[in-house]
Amino acid sequence: MATNTRAADTAWGDHLLRAIIQLRELFSGRQAELDHEALEDFSRLFEGADRLQRMLEDTTQRSNTHDLMNALAAIRGYGEMLREDIGPQQPALDETLSQLLEAIHAAHSAHTGNGVGTAQPLLQAQKIQSEPGFILAVDDLKENRELVARNLSRMGHFVVTAASGEEALHALEQSDVDVVLLDLLMPGMDGREVLRRIKEHPEWRATPVIIISGNQDMDGIIECIEAGADDYLFKPFNPVLLQARIKAGIERKRWHDREEQYRQQLERNEKFIRATFGRYLSDEIVTDILERPEGLELGGDLRKVTILMSDIRGFTTLSERLAPAQVVTMLNRYLGAMTDIIMAHQGTIDEFIGDAILAVFGAPKRGDDDADRALNCALEMQAAMSTINARNEAEGLPVVKTGIALNTGDVIAGNIGSERRSKYGFVGHPMNVTSRIEDLTAGGEILISESTLRSLRGNFQVGDSQEVKVKGIDESIVVHQIIQGVT
């Protein structure tokens, strides 16, 4: 078997080397007719041929498929570009280059045999129309990098190259790459490690990666595909197939970029909506609207809630003695501090009525501790008045005191109003009862109803209790004074 393999290698190698010798002889007599770029391409082609000849003469190197494919790739790549550039003006060179490329095709087929390594037939020269892209070509061999860069630049792409895995990752950090062309066998960080890092990086994982390698092991190919490679091409690669792969990769990247832009725009819009409507609605209501548009429909449901109502005592008299700007400053300072506290306790602010605050605990988000959160909120609101009054006094504004009432009961919670203008609000007898209890409060006092007291789960110190008759309500109600919470 080894004897047959060496014989096959000798046969295709001799045929290819004869084709190269024929090209050298013809080239030597035509150099004066060629421009600088064509001369450079012939130089690269012959460098690849010299390297191939050395490997064929060294029996220990004949089995090194990766290096053989690199040499064949260089010869084929520069040969195809030379045919495209000088073929019409140099028929004899064009014919000899064509024979050389056919010899490479035969050599590739003979060396790889059947299966994944079967050489791709030469395709007729054609151009795959593609949107220009930013391509990163990674290969440790300079001639391979230059060959790929030349091919892709002719197609209108912007190409950067990297000679190692470390350079490739640095290039990805510096630029928004559309497609990565990646060699597998490189010293230091190899292509598999580069592929792994690309696909694990949150900003790079959508970048298409096309493996271009002389390694034609099926297990290695499967490993790369499973690791996230988008395609796998063998050296020597067919430039037409490479164009098609890159076109597909760029289109995938463009679609991903557009989707990412749409997602970011949606996030910005949602943040704007939350920031804007969050000034008028609670976070829970805004979230409900965003996640369930049907939640905008008019209507509601029956909810057991704890209602909090707070009011500044004697505010009307105070406002008559102050300039309008002072009234607004004092009111906004108070409402701002109270709003933060209510939202921290997951309360829903129903509305501001002048200096009064109406908030509800238990809708739209309900919990077993609605009454406790409401009372803890009221205690914190009263505690915060000392800080508010300190700032008032520092600015020559009067000290203010608030009364807070809590009541628990069943209300209709939902969207109230008309199709043109509506609000998330609450309707029911407990709302009126809370307002009447709030009328009874003195400055710095918290009064709660009997229903709220029964709903509490925590330990709170209850002061005086009294049964009172209030305007607009037939039955008498029992209210309890809260002194402080027990921690």
Secondary structure, DSSP 8 states (H G I E B T S, - for coil): -HHHHHHHHHHHHHHHHHHHHHHHHHHHTTGGGS-HHHHHHHHHHHHHHHHHHHHHHSTTTTT-HHHHHHHHHHHHHHHHHHHHHHTTT-HHHHHHHHHHHHHHHHHHHHHH-SSTT----------------EEEEE-SSHHHHHHHHHHHHHTT-EEEEESSHHHHHHHHHHS--SEEEE-S--SSS-HHHHHHHHHHSTTTTTS-EEEEES---HHHHHHHHHTT-SEEEESS--HHHHHHHHHHHHHHHHHHHHHHHHHHHHHHHHHHHHHHHTTTS-HHHHHHHHH-GGGGSSEEEEEEEEEEEEEETTHHHHHHHS-HHHHHHHHHHHHHHHHHHHHHTT-EEEEEETTEEEEEESSSS--TTHHHHHHHHHHHHHHHHHHHHHHHHHTT-----EEEEEEEEEEEEEEEE-SSSEEEEEESHHHHHHHHHHHH--TTEEEEEHHHHHH--S-EEEEEEEEE--TT-SS-EEEEEEEEE--
